[in-house]
Amino acid sequence: MASDQENSQDANAPDDTSEKEITRGITIMKSIIRDRDKAVTYNVNWNADNQLIGYNAAKLASYIGTLVRMHIPITATRWSNKELGSAKDKIWTEILRSFNIEDTTIRKKYILQLAGKRHRGWRTFLTNKYLKDKENFFVEYDPEYPVKYAIFITEEEWVAFVDQRRDENFKKVSATNRERASNPTYAYKKGRLGYARLEEKILDETKSDATSLPPHVLWKEARVGKDGTVRDDVQHIYDECETLSQSISTAEDQENRSVLSRALNVPEYPGRVRGKGHGCTPTSLYKNPRRRNPSNQEVMETLQALQAQVLQLQKDNERYRCMEKCSSQLKETSEKASINCQNKFPEGISSCQLYLSSPTYRLVGKGKVHNTSGDLLHHRPLPDGHLKVSVDVVLDKDALLPIPDIVSETTLLRDAIGSFVAWPLDLIFIDDEVFAQGSQQLSQKIGSRQKNKRDLPVTSLPKKGAFVPRYQISLETLVDSSDMATAGAIRLLDMEEDIFGYSCTETIGKEDLEHIFRHQELGVGVIHTYIRFLYDNFTRGNDQLSNRFRFVSSSLVNKALICREPDSCREYLVKRFMASSTNNLYLWPYNSGCHWLLLAIDPLKEVVYFLNSIDGEWTNYPDMKQLVDTSIKVFRSQRQARVPRTKSSNITWIKVQCPLQRNGIDCGYFVMRFMREIINMNQIEIPITYFDEYKCAHYTRLQLEQIKEELCQYFIEKRLISI
C-alpha cells in the first residue's frame, strides 16, 4: 500500500468533491530547466541503505516523473523491454545534467527503477482519470483524447493505450488488484513521504546517532496517524518483531524470511526488503546478497562435478581394495607384523599434526598417531607407508582423507573426527617436533650433495628430531643448478590487477631466496610473493573470499613513501577502499623500515586491526596511523556516509593479542602466517584475543617452517626456477 501511495503522480487530480473541479496545470519542472541552462546543479543525499533522501529528493522524484512522461510512450507495457534502452539512457543523461549524482551502476539502477514506478503510476493515473467512472468501473463509451497532456501523448498512442486497458485479461487483473488494495489490513498513513524520508525525519527529530532503523520500527511508524495513536493490531505486530529479533540472528534473517515477514506471516519477495521502501535491497541492508537459486546450467555443472568425484572415489576404493587384498596375503609373522611400527616416530601413542600435499602443502588437522606393532585399522592391516591416526581437530573443513574409509563411507576429514583413519607417513609430524630416529641418514645424504658448496643454513639441516623442509631442499637444489646461483640473477612474477588494484611485476632476486633458506629478515618481494600464493590458492575463483579479503601493496605504502609522498599514499588507499561495495578486510603488511607488522582494515565499519608480533603500540607509528585515519575519512566523504557524531572524528583501532616473536628476524614470517590464518578463518572481525584455533603465546619454529614450505612449493609449481 505504501508503494501505491508513493507512485502518485504530480499530475493526479483529486476526486470530484465539489461542484467546481479544482484544476492544475501539468508538471514540467521549468525551474530545473532554467537552472540547468545556467549550469546550476542540485545536490542529493543517500542514506546508509542507498535510498534517496534530503532536501532535493522530492524535486528529483518529480523531475523523474516529468522525464518519463516526455520520453516513454504510455503504450509501453513492460519497463524491462530492451526497446526502451535509448529512452532510459536519455532520462539518465538529463538527470546527470541537473543533479550531482555519481555516474555508477548502483545509482543508475536506482534512478531507472524509480522511473519505472513513475511510468506505472502515470499509466494508472490516466486509466483512473479517463477510462473509469466515479465508482472505479471501466466506462463503456470511448473516452475523449486528453488534450491537456498533448505534449506527452499523441492521438495514436492514446487509441492504442485505450485498447490495451480494455483488454479483458487486463480488466481481470485490475479488478483483483483493486479488491486487494481496497481494504488493507495495516493501512499506510504517510502519504508521499515514503519510508526513506520517514526514516530521515525520525532520525533528525530524535537526534539519533544511528544511520538507519530496523524495518519493523519504520513499518510501525508508517502506520501512525496524525493524532499519534497506534492501533492495537499494529502494536501487536511490532511487539512480536521485537521478540523475534532477540532470537533470530542477522544471517538467519537474511537467508530465510525477515523478522517483519515472519510476524506478518507473509512471503518475502526477492530483491526487496519489507518495511524499508524503494531502493533498499538485501544487498544494501545486509551488506551481503541473498542466495539465489542456481540456474539449470549451474545445476548441471555441479552434477558433473559430483559425478567426477564419485568416479574418483570409486577408483580410490578399488585401489584400496587391491592394497587390502595384497596385505591380507602377508604372513602374520612377528617380523612382518612390525612393518607398521615406524622407527621415525616414538613407539606408542603421540600427539601429531596432519598434513596434505595436494593441491597445496598445508596443515589440515591434529590428532594422535598410533605407532604400535601389528596395529590394525578396522580389523584390517594398514596399507604400506601409512600409520593409524585418530582425528581430534580439523583445520581445513574441505580436506579429503588420503584414503577414504570404506567401512564408515567417510571421504572428508571433518567427518572422521573421533575415529581412526590411515595417514601417509611423510605427512605426519609429531607436535613437539621430536623424532626418535631416522634423521641421521637423510642429513648425511644432504651433506654429500652440498659438499664443496656453501654451508646449508641451520634451519635446513634435518638434525635429529628436526622438521625436514622437503620443498626448501628441492628449491635450493634447483637454485644451485640454475643461473640463479650467480649474483644479481632475478626472476619476475606478474601480479594481477585484482591483487593490489593495479597490475605490476614483482622482482625476486637470489638474495630473497637466500633469506628464506637461511631464515633471515624478509624483503617486500617475498611478502608479495606469498600474497600472490594466497590469492592463487584461496581468493581467486572463490567469490566469497575474493569479496571479503583484499590486499594493500607494501611497495606503494610504506614508511619511506608516507614521509616523502603522503598524498600519493592516501590516494592509493582511498582508491583501494572505493573498489568495494560490501564489507571488506584489507590486509596490509606494513614495513616501518626495520620491522614488519600487519594492518587489517575494514573501511566501511571504520575499524583497524593492529597485529604486531613485538607487542608494540600503534602510537609508535604516528605517520602510519595518521595516513590510515585520513584515508578512511576521505573514503567516508567520497561515499557520502552518514556517521554518528560520537564517531565522526574517531576511527576504531583494535590491538589484537596475536602470537609474539622471540627474536629480531621473524616479523615477516609472522605477518605471512597472520594473513594465512585470517583468510583461513574467513572472518572479517578479528577477535581481540585472536582466533581460538590459532591462539598461542609464540609460533613454534615448525609453524614458521610451514609458511616457508608453502612459499618454496609455490616457487617450484610456478616454475620460477628452472635448470
Disulfide bonds with the S-S distance in Angstrom:
none
